[in-house]
Amino acid sequence: MNRKEQTEELMQKHLPIFRKKGITDPFFTLKCAYFISGKKGKYIQLFESELAKEKDIYTEFVKKDLTADLDDRPLFKLKYNPFYKEEYEIENKVTDDGKEYSVYIIPIVELRVILPDANEISYADYENGNFPASIFPDFEEEFGLKTEFVNTSDEESVSDVLLRMSNDFKKLAELLSK
């Protein structure tokens, strides 16, 4: 499988996240994260053509054989930075056949991790396992599952239904105020 096909295959996992975020044409690319001797932390390298697109860059870390590097396969985002030329280190390299090229070296701590619910956290939080708790409580666990049968036959008047609802809301308010 070539790089383009592998990129398309790995991107499939992240399509629901892009949909949740309303991103219809993401710039998604595969990158190897690696250590650089004498520097702290891991880095990825990006070509100027990638940074010059003036778009956020989405990536998944892969091994040299283009298979997923991390078991949980998170989606990473590098927010577009118009000052990339001044802020990121550039490194000159040579291909196996002697052709010179340049890449920008980006510390992965600059990346955001996009969670399956489309929320974002810092790479440091991801690395430390600091995932935000849901803002919605587990109502069944918090307040108990209501198992009683409520009679809603035709004989029950609208005022009876409203009165019952009012009482249920009062009970809920009491539980929430504790």
C-alpha positions as a LaTeX table, in Angstrom:
\begin{tabular}{lrrr}
\hline
Residue & $x$ (\AA) & $y$ (\AA) & $z$ (\AA) \\
\hline
Met1 & 0.00 & 0.00 & 0.00 \\
Asn2 & 1.43 & 3.39 & $-0.95$ \\
Arg3 & 1.54 & 6.46 & 1.30 \\
Lys4 & $-1.58$ & 8.06 & $-0.17$ \\
Glu5 & $-3.65$ & 4.88 & 0.27 \\
Gln6 & $-2.36$ & 4.38 & 3.83 \\
Thr7 & $-3.16$ & 8.01 & 4.69 \\
Glu8 & $-6.71$ & 7.59 & 3.39 \\
Glu9 & $-7.15$ & 4.33 & 5.31 \\
Leu10 & $-5.88$ & 5.75 & 8.62 \\
Met11 & $-7.93$ & 8.93 & 8.17 \\
Gln12 & $-11.16$ & 6.89 & 8.08 \\
Lys13 & $-11.02$ & 6.45 & 11.87 \\
His14 & $-11.01$ & 10.23 & 12.36 \\
Leu15 & $-13.85$ & 11.14 & 9.96 \\
Pro16 & $-16.50$ & 11.20 & 12.75 \\
Ile17 & $-14.37$ & 13.73 & 14.65 \\
Phe18 & $-14.04$ & 15.94 & 11.58 \\
Arg19 & $-17.82$ & 15.76 & 11.09 \\
Lys20 & $-18.44$ & 16.75 & 14.73 \\
Lys21 & $-16.08$ & 19.70 & 14.33 \\
Gly22 & $-17.70$ & 20.71 & 11.02 \\
Ile23 & $-14.43$ & 20.31 & 9.09 \\
Thr24 & $-15.24$ & 19.27 & 5.53 \\
Asp25 & $-11.76$ & 19.39 & 3.97 \\
Pro26 & $-9.12$ & 18.74 & 6.65 \\
Phe27 & $-5.44$ & 18.76 & 5.85 \\
Phe28 & $-4.52$ & 15.32 & 7.23 \\
Thr29 & $-1.06$ & 13.82 & 6.96 \\
Leu30 & 0.87 & 11.01 & 8.59 \\
Lys31 & 3.96 & 11.87 & 10.64 \\
Cys32 & 6.65 & 10.04 & 12.59 \\
Ala33 & 7.33 & 11.44 & 16.05 \\
Tyr34 & 10.96 & 11.06 & 17.04 \\
Phe35 & 13.61 & 12.18 & 19.50 \\
Ile36 & 16.41 & 14.53 & 18.43 \\
Ser37 & 19.76 & 14.09 & 20.12 \\
Gly38 & 20.43 & 16.92 & 22.55 \\
Lys39 & 16.81 & 18.10 & 22.63 \\
Lys40 & 14.03 & 17.39 & 25.09 \\
Gly41 & 10.86 & 15.62 & 23.95 \\
Lys42 & 9.71 & 14.29 & 20.61 \\
Tyr43 & 9.39 & 16.21 & 17.35 \\
Ile44 & 7.72 & 15.93 & 13.98 \\
Gln45 & 8.98 & 17.44 & 10.77 \\
Leu46 & 6.83 & 19.43 & 8.37 \\
Phe47 & 7.65 & 20.71 & 4.94 \\
Glu48 & 7.22 & 24.41 & 4.21 \\
Ser49 & 4.58 & 23.49 & 1.62 \\
Glu50 & 2.53 & 21.90 & 4.42 \\
Leu51 & 2.86 & 24.89 & 6.76 \\
Ala52 & 2.25 & 27.39 & 3.95 \\
Lys53 & $-1.27$ & 26.04 & 3.32 \\
Glu54 & $-2.50$ & 28.41 & 6.05 \\
Lys55 & $-4.64$ & 25.63 & 7.54 \\
Asp56 & $-4.59$ & 23.65 & 10.74 \\
Ile57 & $-2.68$ & 20.42 & 10.20 \\
Tyr58 & $-4.17$ & 17.15 & 11.45 \\
Thr59 & $-1.99$ & 14.10 & 11.86 \\
Glu60 & $-1.68$ & 10.64 & 13.28 \\
Phe61 & 1.67 & 9.30 & 14.39 \\
Val62 & 2.99 & 6.38 & 12.36 \\
Lys63 & 6.03 & 4.14 & 12.30 \\
Lys64 & 8.41 & 4.14 & 9.35 \\
Asp65 & 6.31 & 1.43 & 7.68 \\
Leu66 & 3.29 & 3.80 & 7.92 \\
Thr67 & 1.41 & 1.68 & 10.45 \\
Ala68 & $-0.17$ & 3.41 & 13.44 \\
Asp69 & 2.41 & 4.17 & 16.11 \\
Leu70 & 0.06 & 4.51 & 19.10 \\
Asp71 & $-2.50$ & 1.86 & 20.08 \\
Asp72 & $-5.27$ & 4.38 & 20.83 \\
Arg73 & $-4.61$ & 6.18 & 17.51 \\
Pro74 & $-5.33$ & 9.75 & 18.64 \\
Leu75 & $-5.84$ & 12.57 & 16.20 \\
Phe76 & $-3.38$ & 15.43 & 16.65 \\
Lys77 & $-3.76$ & 19.03 & 15.49 \\
Leu78 & $-1.16$ & 21.70 & 14.89 \\
Lys79 & $-2.98$ & 25.01 & 14.80 \\
Tyr80 & $-1.96$ & 27.18 & 11.88 \\
Asn81 & 0.80 & 29.58 & 12.91 \\
Pro82 & 1.45 & 32.45 & 10.47 \\
Phe83 & 4.81 & 33.04 & 12.20 \\
Tyr84 & 6.13 & 29.51 & 11.62 \\
Lys85 & 9.21 & 30.80 & 9.76 \\
Glu86 & 10.33 & 32.76 & 12.81 \\
Glu87 & 9.21 & 30.36 & 15.53 \\
Tyr88 & 10.15 & 26.90 & 14.29 \\
Glu89 & 13.64 & 25.62 & 13.70 \\
Ile90 & 14.48 & 24.68 & 10.12 \\
Glu91 & 16.69 & 21.69 & 9.39 \\
Asn92 & 18.43 & 20.90 & 6.11 \\
Lys93 & 18.51 & 17.25 & 5.09 \\
Val94 & 19.66 & 15.06 & 2.22 \\
Thr95 & 17.71 & 12.21 & 0.63 \\
Asp96 & 19.27 & 8.81 & 0.01 \\
Asp97 & 19.91 & 9.83 & $-3.60$ \\
Gly98 & 21.66 & 13.08 & $-2.56$ \\
Lys99 & 18.87 & 15.60 & $-3.07$ \\
Glu100 & 18.80 & 18.39 & $-0.47$ \\
Tyr101 & 15.59 & 19.53 & 1.22 \\
Ser102 & 14.50 & 21.50 & 4.29 \\
Val103 & 11.95 & 20.74 & 6.99 \\
Tyr104 & 10.63 & 22.60 & 9.99 \\
Ile105 & 11.08 & 20.83 & 13.30 \\
Ile106 & 7.95 & 21.03 & 15.46 \\
Pro107 & 7.94 & 19.93 & 19.12 \\
Ile108 & 4.96 & 17.63 & 19.67 \\
Val109 & 4.11 & 19.53 & 22.85 \\
Glu110 & 2.75 & 22.18 & 20.45 \\
Leu111 & 0.12 & 19.74 & 19.23 \\
Arg112 & $-3.43$ & 19.45 & 20.51 \\
Val113 & $-5.13$ & 16.08 & 20.88 \\
Ile114 & $-8.63$ & 15.89 & 19.46 \\
Leu115 & $-10.73$ & 13.53 & 21.57 \\
Pro116 & $-13.48$ & 11.32 & 20.08 \\
Asp117 & $-16.11$ & 13.80 & 21.33 \\
Ala118 & $-14.26$ & 16.53 & 19.32 \\
Asn119 & $-12.97$ & 18.33 & 22.44 \\
Glu120 & $-9.30$ & 19.27 & 22.46 \\
Ile121 & $-6.66$ & 18.82 & 25.12 \\
Ser122 & $-2.97$ & 19.65 & 25.20 \\
Tyr123 & $-0.41$ & 17.02 & 24.32 \\
Ala124 & 0.90 & 17.24 & 27.90 \\
Asp125 & $-2.56$ & 16.40 & 29.27 \\
Tyr126 & $-2.85$ & 13.50 & 26.83 \\
Glu127 & 0.57 & 12.18 & 27.80 \\
Asn128 & $-0.29$ & 12.43 & 31.52 \\
Gly129 & $-3.71$ & 10.83 & 31.06 \\
Asn130 & $-5.56$ & 14.00 & 32.09 \\
Phe131 & $-8.77$ & 13.63 & 30.16 \\
Pro132 & $-11.66$ & 15.92 & 31.07 \\
Ala133 & $-14.66$ & 14.41 & 32.76 \\
Ser134 & $-17.91$ & 14.76 & 30.93 \\
Ile135 & $-19.84$ & 17.89 & 31.83 \\
Phe136 & $-22.97$ & 15.75 & 31.96 \\
Pro137 & $-23.45$ & 13.54 & 35.00 \\
Asp138 & $-24.56$ & 9.95 & 34.73 \\
Phe139 & $-28.16$ & 10.63 & 35.77 \\
Glu140 & $-28.99$ & 7.00 & 36.42 \\
Glu141 & $-26.00$ & 6.69 & 38.73 \\
Glu142 & $-26.51$ & 10.09 & 40.37 \\
Phe143 & $-30.26$ & 9.97 & 40.90 \\
Gly144 & $-31.18$ & 6.32 & 40.53 \\
Leu145 & $-33.10$ & 4.75 & 37.72 \\
Lys146 & $-36.81$ & 5.46 & 37.97 \\
Thr147 & $-38.46$ & 2.07 & 37.75 \\
Glu148 & $-41.98$ & 2.82 & 38.91 \\
Phe149 & $-44.72$ & 2.70 & 36.34 \\
Val150 & $-46.52$ & 5.97 & 35.81 \\
Asn151 & $-50.12$ & 5.66 & 34.72 \\
Thr152 & $-50.74$ & 7.91 & 31.74 \\
Ser153 & $-54.11$ & 6.53 & 30.71 \\
Asp154 & $-56.71$ & 8.61 & 28.96 \\
Glu155 & $-58.51$ & 9.03 & 32.29 \\
Glu156 & $-55.68$ & 11.16 & 33.70 \\
Ser157 & $-56.37$ & 14.86 & 33.20 \\
Val158 & $-53.84$ & 17.37 & 31.98 \\
Ser159 & $-53.82$ & 19.03 & 35.40 \\
Asp160 & $-52.99$ & 15.67 & 37.03 \\
Val161 & $-50.06$ & 15.18 & 34.65 \\
Leu162 & $-48.79$ & 18.72 & 35.32 \\
Leu163 & $-49.15$ & 18.25 & 39.08 \\
Arg164 & $-47.19$ & 14.96 & 38.92 \\
Met165 & $-44.48$ & 16.63 & 36.83 \\
Ser166 & $-44.28$ & 19.50 & 39.31 \\
Asn167 & $-43.78$ & 17.06 & 42.17 \\
Asp168 & $-41.07$ & 15.20 & 40.23 \\
Phe169 & $-39.25$ & 18.47 & 39.56 \\
Lys170 & $-39.40$ & 19.38 & 43.24 \\
Lys171 & $-37.86$ & 16.01 & 44.12 \\
Leu172 & $-35.14$ & 16.55 & 41.53 \\
Ala173 & $-34.42$ & 20.07 & 42.87 \\
Glu174 & $-34.09$ & 18.64 & 46.40 \\
Leu175 & $-31.62$ & 16.02 & 45.19 \\
Leu176 & $-29.58$ & 18.60 & 43.26 \\
Ser177 & $-29.40$ & 21.00 & 46.23 \\
Lys178 & $-27.80$ & 18.37 & 48.49 \\
\hline
\end{tabular}
